[in-house]
Amino acid sequence: MNYEARRVRPYHLGCVSDQWYLFGFDLARDQMRTFVLTRMRGVRRTVARFHRPADFSINKHLSESFGVFSGHGHYPVRIRFDALAGQLVSERQWHGSQKIKPLPGGGVEMRMELGSLEEVERWILSWGQRAQVLEPPELVERIRAALRLLNEAYFPSGG
């Protein structure tokens, strides 16, 4: 793995989904970035001082994230889950904006407002045939593309 030297103003250290992250301002990129601690090498403290912005809030920063990706889009997400997955999905809070609607037969429909699709895409794929994306169209297409690639990997002759 190639490592790149970075100068960062660390704002928050937190554990999300069993992984530790540093949320900080990357001086070279002039923007907030998220860093995985296990990928860091040769970390050292500098003598430079800074003040974290008074209006910084990790909750606000991650409010539209499904995990740690803080995108800048706006995606109304709707997913239908079958009865088995629906029960499991309904038992916990996955996102602050989620709304769960029971469906006939025990399934559920989940709605969320997200700023990024990367992490929710992987989460949906983890449910296999028990989840179906209804919107947005971009997410439906991302799932279709992932399924095409999986099909090619497991059935290389098109079988």
C-alpha positions in Angstrom: 0.0 0.0 0.0 1.3 3.5 -0.9 1.3 6.0 2.0 1.0 9.7 1.5 2.2 12.3 4.0 -0.6 14.5 5.3 -0.8 17.5 7.6 -4.1 17.4 9.4 -5.9 19.4 12.1 -7.6 16.6 14.1 -11.1 17.6 15.1 -12.6 14.3 16.3 -11.6 10.7 16.9 -14.4 8.2 16.9 -15.3 4.5 16.4 -18.0 3.9 13.7 -19.1 0.3 12.9 -16.1 -1.2 14.8 -13.5 0.9 13.0 -11.6 3.9 14.4 -11.5 7.1 12.3 -9.9 10.5 12.6 -12.1 13.4 11.3 -9.9 16.4 10.6 -9.1 19.3 8.3 -6.5 18.3 5.6 -4.3 21.3 5.1 -3.1 20.3 1.6 -6.6 19.6 0.3 -8.2 22.5 2.2 -11.2 20.4 3.3 -12.5 18.1 6.0 -11.4 14.5 5.5 -11.9 11.2 7.2 -8.9 9.0 7.9 -8.9 5.3 9.0 -6.5 4.9 11.9 -5.2 1.5 10.9 -4.0 3.0 7.6 -1.8 5.6 9.3 2.0 5.2 9.5 4.6 7.4 11.0 2.1 9.7 12.9 3.7 12.5 14.7 2.6 15.6 16.5 3.8 19.0 15.2 4.3 22.2 17.3 1.7 24.0 15.2 -1.4 25.1 17.2 -4.9 25.5 15.9 -8.4 25.9 17.2 -11.2 23.6 16.2 -14.0 25.7 14.7 -16.6 26.5 17.4 -19.4 25.4 15.0 -17.8 21.9 14.3 -20.1 19.1 15.4 -19.4 15.5 14.5 -23.1 14.7 14.7 -23.8 17.5 12.2 -20.8 16.4 10.0 -22.1 12.8 9.8 -25.9 13.6 9.9 -26.5 12.6 6.2 -23.9 9.7 6.3 -24.9 6.1 6.5 -21.5 5.5 8.1 -18.5 7.8 7.8 -18.8 9.0 4.2 -20.0 12.6 4.3 -21.1 13.3 0.8 -22.5 16.5 -0.6 -25.5 15.1 -2.5 -29.1 14.7 -1.4 -30.6 11.2 -2.0 -34.0 10.2 -0.9 -33.5 6.4 -0.5 -36.3 3.8 -0.4 -35.7 0.1 0.2 -38.2 -2.7 0.4 -37.2 -5.6 2.7 -38.9 -9.0 2.9 -40.4 -10.3 6.1 -37.2 -11.8 7.6 -35.0 -8.9 6.8 -37.9 -6.5 7.7 -38.0 -7.7 11.2 -34.2 -7.3 11.6 -34.2 -3.9 9.9 -37.0 -2.7 12.1 -35.2 -3.6 15.3 -32.6 -0.9 15.2 -31.9 2.7 14.2 -29.7 2.6 11.1 -29.9 6.3 10.3 -31.3 9.4 12.0 -33.7 10.1 9.1 -35.0 6.6 8.7 -38.7 5.9 8.6 -40.0 2.3 8.6 -43.4 1.5 7.1 -44.8 -2.0 7.6 -46.0 -3.8 4.5 -48.5 -6.6 4.0 -46.9 -10.0 4.6 -44.4 -8.8 7.2 -42.0 -6.9 5.0 -41.1 -3.2 5.5 -40.2 -0.2 3.4 -37.4 2.0 4.8 -36.9 5.6 3.8 -33.8 7.7 4.5 -32.3 11.0 3.3 -28.6 10.5 2.6 -25.7 12.7 1.3 -23.8 9.7 -0.2 -24.6 6.3 -1.6 -21.3 4.4 -1.2 -21.9 2.9 2.2 -25.6 2.2 1.8 -24.9 0.4 -1.4 -22.7 -2.1 0.4 -25.2 -2.5 3.2 -28.1 -3.2 0.7 -25.9 -5.8 -1.1 -25.3 -7.5 2.3 -29.0 -8.3 2.5 -28.9 -10.2 -0.8 -32.3 -11.0 -2.3 -34.1 -9.8 0.9 -33.7 -6.1 -0.1 -34.8 -4.2 -3.2 -33.9 -0.6 -3.8 -36.9 1.4 -5.0 -35.2 4.8 -5.3 -33.2 6.8 -6.2 -32.5 5.6 -9.7 -28.8 6.1 -9.3 -28.8 3.6 -6.4 -30.9 1.1 -8.4 -28.3 1.3 -11.2 -25.4 0.9 -8.8 -26.9 -2.2 -7.4 -27.6 -3.6 -10.9 -24.0 -2.9 -11.9 -22.7 -4.7 -8.8 -24.9 -7.6 -9.5 -23.7 -7.8 -13.1 -20.1 -7.9 -11.9 -20.9 -10.6 -9.3 -22.6 -12.6 -12.0 -19.6 -12.3 -14.2 -17.3 -13.4 -11.3 -19.4 -16.4 -10.4 -20.6 -17.4 -13.9 -17.8 -16.3 -16.2 -19.3 -18.1 -19.2 -22.7 -16.3 -18.8 -24.4 -19.4 -17.3 
